[in-house]
Amino acid sequence: MGVAALAVTYCVPNDRMRENVRESSIALYREGLGANLWQGVEETKLDIYTDGLMINVSYTVTKDGIRDILLGTNVEVDGRNPVDSLFEVVALANDNYIVKNYGRYWHGYQVLLRPLLCFFSYPDIRQINMILQFILVFGFVYLLAKTKESVFLVPFLGMYIFLSPISLCSCLQYSPCFYIMMLALYALFIGRDKLTDTGRKYLFLMAGVLTAYFDFLTYPLITLGVPLIACLAFDRKRWQTEQKHGWKHIFWHSFSWGVGYVGMWSSKWVIASVLTDENIIYDAFSQIAYRSGYFIEKHSYRDTLKLNLGVCNTRVILPAAVCVAVCIAIFRLARHIRIERSLFPAAGMILFVTLYPFFWYLFTKDHSCCHSYFTWREMGISVLAY
């Protein structure tokens, strides 16, 4: 189905996209690779490199349609980055380019991006992205506010603010994981009284599949961690009597997501290797060995944590967390907060999920170190859980 969806989207004629891609290439070139929305605030750093690559891949078409669909073909001029190369080819009509492959990812974003480029340029798509994200967030806030689950408004909004909304909606690369996370939250909330345990496993399986299909390995674990916390929180009363089952559900939901994520991603390597003359399986495993940081160690786990915590401005977060704890203690002493000890097991399960980002950083040391300007968002899981 993933290959078929990409094949259909390549039926969109490039002539319809040309003018909007030209405008997009100019906008991306002017912003530059190191663009920050707010100078000196690392949380607002954009990934213009990957946004340029996404438009480059979406526009590049060769005579071999199978390679375009399966290998993420893109143009490169004189070894330059995807943004400059796209600008040279589309805006300056430079014909002196080569076609390169980026086959280990699905590039599923093209299913949406190619049709959008027929009608809108990159700045327009950013505005559409902002509107859609705000609608999803305010819609979920409205749903929470109208039910007994309104207690989760503060944690949800705290996590959303932590994720830096201004950069989320301004960068296409950051958006897929956010949309998948939000859709999973909607499904869990609306179906909280109807979804069976098996139904939830299928939901997490699908979240993993969609993450592998649309995402570029940005902060994928958030599509597991945030829905998992919501799942535990909405059923918090149940875990008073079913503590063992609660831990089993954490395992099985995580396992289901992992099967969907790893299974979908690795299937791309197999399909691309079988249907083209490229060994994508070898390329993928060599990158795993390199990016994990264990076979070719370039960065320590401490470096990874230091960089990711540094980006998300712990100077603000830690004092805020202490203030929250102090406020809870004061209100507790004034008996304005009632602590239900029977809910401690559920709290323990939720707090366990706060460790998920740190497990992820442990197994992706090099990648999370080199790309800390977006991998720090994995800690949105910890913020929500806390």
C-alpha positions in Angstrom: 0.0 0.0 0.0 2.9 2.3 0.8 4.5 1.7 -2.6 1.1 2.1 -4.4 0.4 5.4 -2.7 3.8 6.7 -3.8 3.2 5.4 -7.4 -0.1 7.2 -7.6 1.3 10.5 -6.3 4.0 10.4 -9.1 1.2 10.6 -11.6 1.0 14.3 -10.6 2.7 16.2 -13.5 5.8 18.2 -12.7 4.6 21.0 -15.0 1.9 21.8 -12.5 4.5 22.1 -9.7 7.3 24.0 -11.5 6.4 27.6 -10.6 5.6 26.8 -6.9 8.8 24.7 -6.6 10.8 27.6 -8.1 9.3 30.0 -5.5 9.9 27.4 -2.8 13.6 27.0 -3.8 14.1 30.8 -3.6 12.5 31.0 -0.2 14.6 28.1 1.2 17.8 29.5 -0.3 17.2 32.9 1.3 16.5 31.5 4.7 19.7 29.4 4.7 20.6 26.2 6.5 21.1 27.5 10.0 17.9 29.5 10.2 16.6 30.3 13.7 13.1 31.9 14.2 14.3 33.6 17.4 18.0 34.4 17.4 19.9 32.6 20.2 16.9 30.3 21.1 17.9 26.8 20.0 14.4 25.4 20.4 13.3 27.6 17.4 16.0 26.3 15.0 14.6 25.0 11.7 15.8 22.1 9.6 15.9 23.9 6.3 18.3 21.3 4.9 15.7 18.5 5.2 12.8 20.7 4.1 14.8 21.5 1.0 15.6 17.8 0.5 11.8 17.0 0.8 10.9 19.4 -2.0 14.0 18.3 -4.0 12.9 14.7 -3.8 9.3 15.5 -4.5 10.2 17.4 -7.7 13.0 15.2 -9.1 11.7 12.9 -11.8 13.9 10.7 -14.0 13.2 8.3 -16.9 13.1 5.4 -14.4 9.9 5.8 -12.5 10.6 2.8 -10.2 13.8 4.4 -9.0 12.0 7.7 -8.3 9.3 5.9 -6.3 11.6 3.6 -4.3 14.9 5.5 -4.0 14.1 9.1 -3.2 15.9 10.5 -6.2 17.2 14.1 -5.8 19.4 16.5 -7.8 22.9 17.6 -6.7 25.0 20.3 -8.2 28.8 20.2 -7.5 28.4 18.3 -4.3 26.3 21.0 -2.7 23.5 20.6 -0.2 19.9 19.8 -1.4 18.7 23.4 -0.9 21.4 25.0 -3.0 21.2 22.3 -5.6 17.4 22.7 -5.9 17.9 26.5 -6.2 20.6 26.1 -8.9 18.5 23.6 -11.0 15.0 25.2 -10.6 15.6 28.9 -10.2 18.8 29.3 -12.2 18.2 26.6 -14.8 21.5 24.9 -14.2 21.6 21.7 -16.2 25.0 20.5 -14.8 23.7 18.2 -12.1 23.7 14.6 -11.1 20.8 12.5 -9.6 21.4 10.9 -6.2 19.5 8.4 -4.2 18.2 8.4 -0.6 16.6 5.0 -0.6 16.6 3.9 3.1 13.6 6.1 3.9 10.0 5.7 2.6 9.6 9.4 1.8 5.9 9.0 2.4 5.5 12.7 2.8 5.4 13.0 -1.0 1.9 11.6 -1.0 0.8 14.9 0.5 3.6 17.2 -0.6 3.5 16.6 -4.4 -0.2 17.5 -4.7 0.2 20.5 -2.4 3.1 21.8 -4.6 0.7 22.0 -7.5 -1.2 24.8 -5.8 1.0 26.2 -3.1 4.6 27.3 -2.5 6.7 26.5 0.6 5.7 29.6 2.5 2.0 28.9 1.8 2.4 25.2 2.9 3.9 26.5 6.2 0.8 28.6 6.8 -1.5 25.7 6.1 0.6 23.6 8.4 0.3 26.1 11.2 -3.5 26.3 10.8 -3.9 22.5 10.8 -1.7 22.1 13.9 -3.6 24.8 15.9 -6.9 23.2 14.9 -5.8 19.8 16.2 -4.5 21.2 19.4 -7.4 23.5 20.2 -9.8 20.7 19.2 -8.2 18.3 21.6 -8.2 21.0 24.4 -11.9 21.5 23.7 -12.6 17.8 24.0 -10.7 17.5 27.3 -12.4 20.6 28.7 -15.9 19.2 28.2 -15.2 15.9 30.1 -13.9 14.6 33.4 -10.5 14.3 31.7 -10.1 18.1 31.9 -7.4 17.5 34.6 -5.0 16.6 31.7 -5.3 20.1 30.1 -2.2 21.4 32.0 0.0 18.4 31.2 -1.0 18.4 27.6 -0.5 22.2 27.1 2.7 22.1 29.1 4.1 19.4 26.7 2.9 21.3 23.6 4.6 24.6 24.8 7.7 22.5 25.5 7.8 21.2 21.9 8.1 24.8 20.6 4.9 25.3 18.6 6.4 28.2 16.5 9.1 25.9 15.0 6.8 22.9 14.8 4.5 24.6 12.3 7.3 26.4 10.5 9.3 23.2 9.5 7.8 20.4 7.4 10.4 18.0 8.7 9.2 18.4 12.3 5.5 17.9 11.5 4.8 14.2 10.7 5.5 12.9 14.2 3.4 15.7 15.7 0.4 14.8 13.5 0.7 11.1 14.2 0.9 11.7 17.9 -2.2 14.0 17.8 -4.2 11.5 15.8 -3.3 8.7 18.2 -4.4 10.9 21.1 -7.7 11.7 19.4 -8.3 8.0 18.8 -7.5 7.0 22.4 -9.6 9.8 23.8 -12.7 9.2 21.7 -12.5 5.5 22.0 -11.4 5.4 25.7 -14.6 3.5 26.7 -14.9 1.4 23.5 -11.4 0.4 22.5 -10.5 -3.1 23.6 -6.9 -4.0 24.7 -6.5 -5.6 21.3 -7.8 -2.5 19.6 -5.2 -0.4 21.4 -2.4 -2.8 20.3 -3.5 -2.3 16.6 -3.6 1.5 17.2 0.0 1.5 18.4 1.0 -0.9 15.6 -0.5 1.6 13.1 1.2 4.6 14.8 4.6 2.8 14.3 3.8 2.0 10.7 2.8 5.6 9.9 5.9 7.0 11.7 8.2 4.8 9.6 6.4 5.9 6.4 6.3 9.6 6.9 9.2 10.5 9.3 12.9 11.2 8.8 14.0 9.8 12.2 13.3 13.1 13.9 11.7 12.4 17.3 9.7 9.2 16.4 9.4 7.8 19.9 6.9 10.6 20.8 4.3 8.8 18.7 4.7 5.9 21.2 5.4 7.6 24.5 2.7 10.3 24.5 -0.2 8.0 23.5 1.1 5.4 26.0 0.9 7.9 28.8 -2.6 9.0 27.7 -3.6 5.3 27.6 -2.4 4.8 31.2 -3.9 8.0 32.4 -7.4 7.5 30.9 -7.5 4.0 32.5 -5.9 5.1 35.8 -8.7 3.6 38.0 -8.3 0.2 36.3 -4.7 -0.1 37.3 -5.6 0.0 41.0 -6.7 -3.6 40.8 -4.8 -4.7 37.7 -1.2 -3.6 38.4 0.4 -6.6 36.7 -1.8 -6.1 33.7 -0.8 -2.4 33.6 2.9 -3.3 33.2 1.9 -6.0 30.6 0.0 -3.3 28.6 3.1 -1.0 28.7 5.1 -3.9 27.2 2.6 -5.0 24.6 1.7 -1.5 23.4 5.5 -0.7 23.1 6.1 -4.0 21.4 3.2 -3.4 18.9 4.6 0.1 18.1 8.1 -1.4 17.6 6.8 -4.1 15.3 5.0 -1.5 13.2 8.0 0.9 13.1 10.8 -1.6 12.5 8.7 -3.9 10.3 7.5 -1.0 8.0 10.9 0.6 7.7 12.8 -2.6 7.0 10.2 -3.7 4.5 11.2 -0.6 2.4 14.8 -1.8 2.4 13.8 -5.2 1.1 11.3 -3.9 -1.5 13.8 -1.3 -2.9 16.7 -3.8 -3.0 14.6 -6.4 -4.9 13.0 -4.0 -7.4 16.1 -1.8 -8.2 19.8 -2.5 -8.6 20.7 -0.7 -5.3 21.6 -2.6 -2.1 19.5 -0.6 0.3 19.6 -3.3 2.9 23.4 -2.9 3.2 23.1 0.9 3.1 20.6 0.8 5.9 22.6 -1.5 8.2 25.8 0.4 7.6 24.0 3.6 8.7 22.5 1.9 11.7 26.0 0.8 12.7 27.3 4.3 12.2 24.4 6.3 13.8 24.0 4.1 16.8 27.5 5.2 17.9 28.6 1.8 19.2 30.4 0.3 16.2 32.1 3.6 15.3 32.1 5.5 18.6 32.3 9.3 18.1 30.2 10.6 21.0 29.6 9.4 24.5 26.1 9.0 26.1 27.0 11.9 28.3 27.6 14.1 25.3 24.3 13.1 23.9 22.4 13.9 27.0 24.3 17.2 27.5 23.5 18.4 24.0 19.8 17.5 24.0 19.2 18.9 27.5 21.1 22.0 26.5 18.9 22.7 23.5 15.6 22.4 25.5 16.9 25.1 27.9 17.0 23.3 31.3 17.7 26.7 32.9 14.0 27.3 32.4 12.6 23.8 32.7 14.2 22.7 36.0 13.1 25.8 38.0 9.6 25.4 36.6 9.5 21.7 37.6 10.7 22.7 41.1 8.0 25.4 41.3 5.3 22.9 40.3 6.5 20.5 43.1 6.6 23.3 45.7 3.1 24.4 44.7 1.7 20.9 45.0 3.4 20.6 48.5 1.8 23.9 49.6 -1.6 23.0 48.4 -1.3 19.6 49.9 -0.5 21.1 53.3 -3.4 23.4 52.9 -5.6 20.4 52.1 -6.6 21.7 48.7 -5.1 18.6 47.1 -6.2 15.1 48.0 -3.7 12.4 47.3 -5.2 9.0 46.4 -2.6 6.5 47.5 -4.4 3.8 45.5 -3.3 5.6 42.3 0.4 5.3 43.1 0.8 2.2 40.9 -0.6 4.1 37.9 1.7 7.0 38.7 4.7 4.6 38.9 3.8 3.3 35.4 3.5 6.8 34.0 6.8 7.8 35.6 8.5 4.8 34.1 7.6 6.1 30.6 9.6 9.3 31.4 12.7 7.1 30.8 11.8 6.2 27.2 13.6 9.2 25.6 16.8 8.3 27.6 16.6 4.7 26.4 16.3 6.1 22.8 19.3 8.4 23.3 21.3 5.4 24.6 20.7 3.4 21.4 21.0 6.3 19.0 24.0 8.1 20.6 25.6 9.5 17.4 22.3 10.4 15.6 20.9 12.1 18.7 24.2 13.9 19.3 24.6 15.2 15.8 20.9 16.2 15.4 20.2 17.4 18.9 18.5 20.5 17.4 15.4 18.3 16.8 15.9 15.0 18.7 15.5 17.0 22.0 11.8 16.9 21.4 11.7 13.2 22.5 11.8 14.6 26.0 8.3 15.9 25.5 7.3 12.4 26.6 9.1 13.1 30.0 7.5 16.5 30.4 4.0 15.1 29.8 4.6 12.1 32.2 6.0 14.3 34.9 
